[in-house]
């Protein structure tokens, strides 16, 4: 039988919590202090602990630190004096979730219903075995939900997901295009107590600016031309679940303000309505930009970034985890073999060629390459089945500059910038991405070189001039 320990020094609150928890099928022990809680723990280990943050003889956070992480049950902290810093500290130290008094009964019920399975799932997912197929390639046993990878970098990501999934805090995923940001969001959702509720993914840059507010929050019939019926937006459709906001930096600034208001108040209104609706949605946001640079460039409000980036997760590029290339390629090939009832495999030379490639398109590019090679191959995927750009002789092909030993660094930098701009057909955004600098930095350099006027540089960098 599931058992719960309720720790609260207020008799009325403690009695109410005991009644609520018991109604969810738990045997409940109650304590008014940490001393009583320690005694209760010694008698019977609970399945879950609900502890007040402030107690007569200590704090709930200190109590978490006393417990052995290897055997610690899920701990939900409660307080009538919520602060973002305190909640973050509690979660980092091992709390499973954080409730604000007066406690939301529906949310408490969901925690009690799902927190134990979620914690077990975390342990199950974190453990991974390595299998080897007949070609000597490690197979997809090294995985975490839909994510594939056995590298140190990916195992760090898995640990972060496992820690944050059972909570309700917003998560901010940063990574290059094609690294799997949506898969991270799916993993967080599937390991959370919201797993039975909807998971919706929204690409903020793919919705027309004039429609995005309606798509996010819904609209009433007749609220604008073409609104022939009432429409439920993403926040309503994902109620109780998780909303993944991809490319959050592409959201219009005025809508960012409204999103911030929803996150702060928990309420929103459909377009054309004055009736506030309650929002119970967990937000996972993502971007392929550096968040601080997006703020500096005016693409992301600083206050919204701080609200979204309670728990940041940085996804490594595929070139930063080359040991996962064989594993991913084998996984994608196995999927295709199952779908097509074939038994194709990689030649060692083909795998070597893939390991040496830089994969600018990351995992998405690798998947496409494997699919193309599968189509071209008979039974064995050889280098000739792979795109020409993967070949070593082509890898460094293309425009280049020659640098004389002893050249001034500033001169080399200037030549490299102009050559890259030329290669990118004048696109400063693409050139900045290729050079690994922000657009603002590139504009500043061009201004120094006299290649851009004061007004253009000021407009691009958000200043009044140099």
Buried (B, 14 or more C-beta within 10 A) or exposed (E): EBBBBBBBBEEEBBEBBBEBBEEBEBEBBBBBBBEBBEEBBEEEEBBBBBBBBBBEBBBBBEBBEEBEEEEBBBBBBBBEEEEEEBBBEBBEBBBBBBBBBEBBEEBBBBBBEBBBEBBEBBEEBEEBEEEEBEBEBBBBBBBBBEBBBBBEBBBEBBEBBBBBBBBBBBBBBBBBEBBBBBBBBBBBBBBBBBBEBBBBBBEBEEBEEEEBBBBBBBBBEEBEEEBEEBBBBBBBBBBBBBBBBBBBBBBBEEBBEBBBEBBEEBEBBBBBBEEEBEBBBBBBBBBBBEBEBBBBBEBBBEBBBBBBBBBBBEBBBBEBBBBBBBBBBBBBBBBBBEEEEBEBBBBEEBBEBBEEBBBBBBBBBBBBBBEEBBEEBEEEBBBEBBBEEBBEEEEEEEEEEEEEEEEEEEEEEBBBBBBBBEBBEEEBEBBBBBBEBBBBBBBBBBBEEEBBEEEEBBEBBEEEEE
